[in-house]
Amino acid sequence: MKNDLVINLFRAMADFLEIKGENPFRVRAYRKAADNIAALEDDIAGRVREGSLENIPGIGMDLASKVREILATGTFAEYEKIKESVPRGVLELMQVPSIGPKKAKLFFDTFKIASLGDLGRAARDGRLLKLPGIRQKTVDNILKGIELLEKGREAMDLLTANAAAVSFISALKKHREVQEISAAGSLRRMKDAVRDVDILIASKEPQVIADVFVGLAPVKMVLAHGATKCAVVTQEGVQVDARIVPKDEFGAALLYFTGSKSHNIRLRQLAIKKGWKINEYGIFDKKGRRLASATEEEMYRKLGLPFIAPELREDAGEVEAAMEDRLPRLVKLSDIRGDFHAHTNYSDGKNTVHEMAKKAKSLGYEYLCLTDHSVSLRVAHGLDEARLKQKRREIDRVNRSLKGFRLLFGSEVEIDAEGNLDYPDRVLSQFDIVIAAIHSGFKQSQRQLTRRIVRACANKRVHIVAHPTGRLWPARGPYEIDLEEVFRAARDTGTALEINAHPYRMDLSDINARHAAEKGVRLAVGTDSHDISHLDYMAYGVGLCRRAWLAKNNVLNTLDLEALLKVIKK
């Protein structure tokens, strides 16, 4: 579908027009058209073929012609012309979360600020404070935004990293000279931010595989091309590194290149105590004889340890736990019986109730909770009571048509600035599951934000608090809340905290989820799906659970439907 391309170009065009001080009506027209295209469930190219493009609200003859031009050429002439007239530095400034077109133009016109470096210096030396409407809090937010943006450039989200890895691994697996292949590095450890993608390959013909690797379709640029080491950059700008080793060294290399560095140091310390050496080629005794190398299991066993799952390898107590036989039996993707957080086209999702149910059932789930937004979140088409009734009727119809599966009637309900919920109790009582969430007021004090979540936990109708720290990678870091107080409130009220599995959220983090579980808090994984494909994000949520040392009994999603409905009652 080309919908996203049209949406992005129209939104960028609106920004350019605003920067240039053009007619506000034109700015609004492009933004409205982009929003209406974003709400489409079908491919806009199909609308062109059917001749129904101008039936979309906000798309008249002029914008319709531009849509056709985009679909034919990938851009449109007016956009390219105005893009050339806007200083590139202004565009870079607009990437900072707290800077819109007007501020970017003001900074450029006044101080010729044309890069993040210029902006950072102007923020720190006090020049920005001389401008109208710029206060210290604005400057602080700009500096935070720059920091987040720079961190985002240094790493990528799991979705992007995994997509790159899959594109290479799936192609290489088909080659007859590939004996074994695996992702390694931070991607294999399921870290929520990945710098480069590492792939390890076992083969008798390393040069052949190296030549194939650098010639694969995703490759845009070759950085290194040796017989055993290669590095490329993909069309999307992702660096992918490959190591090619003999099969009998694959386990040692996989252990070494999976890391983390601190975990490997701990293993080296154990080897040294035995008078041995450990590296990417194996474990060796004093005489240089290889003692283990073929598999990771063999490597750990030789060191006197059980296998340690890649997600735990962070030197966070896993080696000690392994030595004392205290490693948890980590939750697995196959343990998941359902998903608690999904949206349909009743609010800001792309798919129908039936399409979401069909996809969830195909994943082997017993249940899926549909949690469209509540009424006050108008930007996401939040549901009023009339539309809630309509949705409930549709859920009931779909449930009657499906065997061995049930849709749960839920809502992602706004927590207002005082900690109150968006629906009255008589409405909340109708839901199977209520997820409470904060989507505004992120700049409140720690005390205020904490109070809002604690009050939501105390509400007898709230079962889960969604994305508890509000992080949205890479644009927004977690807001400041007192997690200790939130954990106490969640535990004492029997409210679950969400592990949001969307790769741009991953919230709670692995460290916070582990701490919550240690405090006796229930945890629930939700994909925050807005599309049927997003339901597959559960794998990232389970990866985060495993990094948090969570076992099956720590995660509500592992319960069957009957047990779940009993447990969540407050």
N, C-alpha and C positions, 0 to 999 in steps of 0.2 A: 504493500500500500504506500502511496505517495503523500498521504494526508500530512504526515509530520513535516515533510519538505515544504509543502505549501504553508502550513501553520508557522514554521520557523521563519520563512522568508517574509510573510506578512507581518509578523511581530517585529522583526528587525526593521522592516520598512517603516512601521509606525514609530519606532525609536528614532530612526534617521530623520523623519519628518519633524518630530518634536525637537530634536537637536537643532534643526535648521530654522525653527520658528515658523513652520508652515501652518496652514489652516488647521485649527484643532479638530474641525469636523472630519478632515481626511485622516488624521491620527486615529480618531475614534472609529472611523469606518474600517480601517485595516485591523484594528484590535478586535472589533466586534466580529468581523468576518473570520478571523483566526479562531476566536472562541467558538463560533458556531460550527466551523469545520472540525474542531477538536471534539465536539459533541456527537459527530456522526458515527454511526455504527458500521457504515459500509465504506467501500473504497471510492474516493472522490473521482477517480478515473472512470468508474462505472457511471457516475452521474454525467460525466462529459459524453460518454458513448450514448447514454439514453436521452441526452438533450435536456436533462432536468437540473443542470447546475444552478440556474437562476431561481430554482425553487428553495434553495437554501437561504434562510433569512440573512439579510445583509450582503448578499452577493447579487449585484446588478450587472449590467452589461459590461461596465469597465473592469470590475474585479473578475468577472467570469473570463474575460479575454486574457487577463493576467494568469489565472489558474491554468488555462489552456497552454499559455506560453511556458509556464513552469513545467508542466507535464511533458512538453515537447523538448525543452532545452535544459531543464534543471535550474533555471533562473528566469528573471524577466528584465528587459532592457532598462526600465525606469529605476529598478532597484540597483542595478550595476552602476548607473549614472550617478545616483545620489550617494552611493557607497564611496565612490571615488572622491566626492566632494567633502566627505566627513573625515577629519584627521584621524589616523589610525589610533593615536593615543587616546582619543575620546572613547573609541570602541573598547579599548583595553580597560579603561577606568570603569566602564559600565559592567564589567564582569564582577566587580566587587559587590557583594550582596546588598549593601546599604546605599549604593549610588545608582540613581536613575539618570535618564538623559539630561534633565535640567542641571543637576549638580555636575555631571561630567563636563557639560559645555561651560558652565560657570568656572570650574577649575581651570579648564584649558584656556578660556578667553582671558582670565585674570592673571594667571601665573604661568601659562604655557605648560601646564602639567600634562605630560603625554605618556607616562608609564607608571607602573606600580611603584617603582623606585622613587620617581619624582613625587608621587602622591604620599608615600610613606614619610619622606623628608619634610614635605610641607605640613603634614599632620603633626610631626614631632617638633618642628621648630616654631609652631604657633601661627604660621601664615594663614591656615584655613580659618582660624578663629576670627580673623579680620573681615571675613565675608558675612554678608547679611544672612541670618537664619542658621548659622553654623555655631553650635554650642559645644562645650567640652564633651558632652555625652555623644554627640554626633561624631566628633573626632575619634573618641574611644571605639565606637562601633566600626568606623572606617578601618582603624588599625587592626581590629579583630577580623574584619572581613578580608583584609590583605593577607593576614596570617593563614586564615582558612584556605584562601585561594592558592597560596603558595604551597601549602601542604597537599592540596588536591592535585597540583601539578606534579608533585613528586611521587604520587602513588595513584593507583586506580582502584575502582571498586571491584568486588568479587565477580559481579556479572560480566564486566568487560574482560577481566583477566581469564575467567573460565571460558568465555566464548572464544577467545584467542587460542587457549590451550586445546579446546575441543576441535577447532578447525585444523590444527596441525596434527593432533594425535589421531583423529579419525582418518585423515589422509595417509599418514605414515603406517598405521596399523595394517593397511591393505598390502603393503609391500612385503614381498616374500623374504627379504633379507632382515626384516625387523623381527627379532625374537621376543623381546619384551619392551614395553614402553609405559611411562608413567609421568604425570606432572610431579614436580618436586617443589622445593622452596616454600615460601609463605602461602602460595595457593594451596598446596597439599595440606598445609597446617590450618587452612581455612581462616586465615587472618582477614579482618574486614577491609584492609587496605593492602594492596599488592604493588610492589615497585616494578618488577620485571617478571615475566613468565618463564619458569625453568622447566625443561623437558629432558628426561633421561631415557636413553635408548640403548638396548643391548643388540649387538649385531656382529657377525663375523666379517662383514664388509663395511667398515666404518666410512671409507671414502665414498662408496656408492650412496650410502644413506645421507652423508653430508651434502653431496651434490643434489640429491632429491630434495632435501630439506630447504636449501636456499632457493630452489626453483619452484616452490609451491605457490599456488595462486594468491594467498594472502600477503606475500612478501612484496614490500615496496622498495626496501633498501637493504643491502647486505653490509653488515658491519664487520663480520669476521667469517672466514670460510677455510677452516682447517680440516684435517682428517678426523679429529675427535671433538673439536669445539667449533661451534658456529653461533653467530648472533645476527639477527635480522630485525628490521622494523616493519610492522604490518601497515597496510593501507590506513588503518585507524590510529597509527602512531604508537602501537604497543611494541615494546622490545621483547623478543622471544629468544632465549638462549637454549642451545641444545648441547648435551654431552653424549657422546657415543662410547660405550664401554663393552668389553667382553662379557658374555653372559655370566661367567663364573665370578665376576666382580660386581654384578648388578645390585645385589643386596647391600654391599658396603657403600657403593656410590649413592644409592637411593637414600640410605640412612644419613650419609654425610651431607648431600645436597638438599635434603629436606630440612635439615637444621632442627631447631634454631642453633645459632652459634653457641649460645650459653648452654643448651642441652648437650651439644657435642663436646664442650669442655668438660662437663660432668662425666660423660662416658670416658673421655681421655684420662681423667683422674682415676677412674676405676681400673682402667687398663694399666696405668703406670704402677698402681699398687700391686698388681700381679706381675710386674716386670715385663709388660707387653707394650706394644705400640699399636695404635688404631688410627686409620686414615681412610680416604675414599677407596683404597684398594683392598682393605680387609683388616683383620687383627693378626699381628705377627708376634712370635716369641722372640727371645733375645738373640736367637741364631738366625732370625729372619724367615723362619718357616711360617707359612700362612696357616692360621688356625680356623678362620671363618671368613666368608665373603659372599657366598652365593645368595643368601636371603637375609632380610632384616631380622627375622625370627632367629636365625642361626647366630647372627651377630649379638643380639641381646642375650641369647641363651649362654653363649660363651662367656659373657660378662656376669653371669649369674642372675640375670633379670628376665622376667616375663616380657612379652612384646608390649611396647608402650605405643599407644595410638598416636599418629602424627599430630592430631589436634592438641595433645597434652605436652608436646615437646618444647616447653618454654622455660625450663628450670624454675618451675613454680611449685616444687615439691613432688613432682612426678617420679623422680629417681628414688627418693626416700620411700615414697609410697610403694613403688615396685619392689624395693628391697624388703619391705615389711609386709608384702602381700596385701596392700591396702588400696590398690588401684580400683576405681569404680568400674562397674559394668556399664559402660556408656550407652546412652540412648542411641538407637539406630533409626534411620529413615523408615525402615520397615515396621517400626513400632508405632508409627503415627497413624491414628485412626480418623483424624479429621482436622479441619482448619477453622479457626475462630474469627478470622478477620478478612472479609471480602466484600467488594462493592459491585453493584450491578448498574445497568443504565437507568435505574430509578434515581441515582444520584450522579456521581462522577465516574462510574465504571463504564466500560465499553460494551459489555455483553449482557444478554438477557438472563433472567432467573434460570430458565431451562438450560441455557448454554453453560452457565457456571455449574449447575448441578451435574450435567452430563460429564464435564471435564473432571470434577471432583470424584465422581463415581469411577471414572476410568483410572484414577490413581489408586483405586482400592480403598477409598475412604468409606466410612460408615455415615459420616455427617459433614456438613459444611454450614457454617453460620454466616448468613448474609447480613452485613452490618453497614447498611447505607447511612449516610450522614443525617444528622438531625436538623431541624427546621432553621436554626439561626445561621448555619453555615451556607449562606446563599450562593457563594461562589462555587460551591460543590453541589448545588441543586438539592439542598437539604429537604427532607420530606416533612410536609405538614400532616395533620391527622388524616385527612381525606386520602392522601397518597399512601400513607401507611396502611390503611384499610385495603386499598387496591393491591398493594404489594403482598399483604397477608393472604388475600384471596388467591393470588397467583402462586404463591408458595404452596398453599394447600392443594391446588390443582396439580402442580408438578409432583408433590409428594405422593398423591394418589396414583400417579403413573409410574412411579419407581419402586422397585422391590429391593430390600436390603440396603436402603440408603434413605437418609432423611435430611432435608433442609431445615435449619433452625432459623427462626424469626428473630433477628437481632437488630441492633443499631449501634453506631458509633456516635455517642451522645456528647455534645459539647459541655465542657466544664467552664462556666462563666468566670468573670474576674473575681467573684466572691466565693467560688466553689460550689455554686448551685448548678443543677442540671437543666438541660434545655427542654425537657418534657416534664409535665406534672406526674405525680405518682400513679394516677389512674392509667396513664399511657405506658409508663415504664413497666407496670405490672403485667402488661400483655406480652412482653418480649420473653423469649426463651433465654436469651443472653444479652446483657447490656455491657457494652464496652464504653468506658468514660475516657474522654481525651481532651487535651488542651491543644488548640490550634491558633491561639491569639494571646496577646499579653505576655510575650516571651521576655520582655524587658522589665517586668515587675521584679521586686526584690526577692531574694531567696526566701524570706519569711512568707511573703504573699503567695509565691508559687507553691511552696511546700504546703501551705494551708489549703490551697485549692485542691491538691491531690488527696490530702488527708481527709478533707470533708467528703470528697467523692468516695473514698474507701469506706467511710462511715455510713454511706447511704445503703440501705438494705437491698436496693434494687441493682446495685452495681456489682458485677461479677469479675470484671477485668479492667485494669487501667492500661490504655494503649500507649505505646512508645513513651515511657515514663519520663525520659529526660529531654525529649523533643529534638534530638539531633537529626540533621538532614544533610548528609554528606554530598558534596564538600562545602555547601553554602552556609550551613549553620551548625555550630557546635552545640553541645548540650547546654540547656539553660541551668542556672544555678538553683538546685534544690537540696534540701537536707535529706539525703538518701537514707540515713539511719532512721530518721523520724518516719519517712515513708515506709520503710521496711517494717517498722514496728506496727504502724497503722494497718498495713496490708496483712500482716500475720495475725494481729489481734481481731480483725474483722473478717478474716477468711476471704479476702479479696486477692485474686491472682494479679500478678504483674506480667505484662506482655514482654516476650522476646519477639520484637518485630523483625521478620525475616526479609523484608525488602532490602536489597543490597545497598540502597541509599540511606537506610535507617540503621539497621542492626542495633536495636535499642530495646532492652537493656544491652549494654556491652557484655563481653564475656566475663570481665572482672567483676562487674556489678551483679551479673546474674549468679555467679558463684557465691558471692557474698550474701545475696538475697536467699539463696537456697540454704546456706549455712545458718541463716537466721530463722529458718522455718517458713519462708514465704512460698506460696504456690506460684508456679510459673506456667505460662501458656504461650505457645508459639502461634503467631498469626502472620500470614504473608502480606496482609494489607493489599490484596489483589485488586487491581482495577481492570484486569484483562484476564482471559482464561489462561494465557501463557504465564501469568504471574503466580499461579498456583504452584508452579514448579519451583518457586523460590523457597519452598519448605526445606529443600536440601541445604540452603544457606542457613536457615534457622536452626536446623539440627546440627550443622557444623558448629554454630555458635554455642549451642547447648553442650556439645562435646568439649569445646574449649573451656567451658565453664564447669567441667567435671560433673555434669548432670547425668544421673541414671534415669531409667525409665520411670521410676516412681516419683521423680521430681517434676515431671512434665504432664500437665493435664491432658494434652492431646493423645496420650497413650491409653487413656481410658476408653472403654466401649461406651456407647451412647447411654445405656441404662445407668452405668456407674457414674458417668459424667453428670447427668442430671441430678443425681442424688448428692454428689459431692459439692456441686456449686451452690446449693441452697444455703442461704445465709440466715 
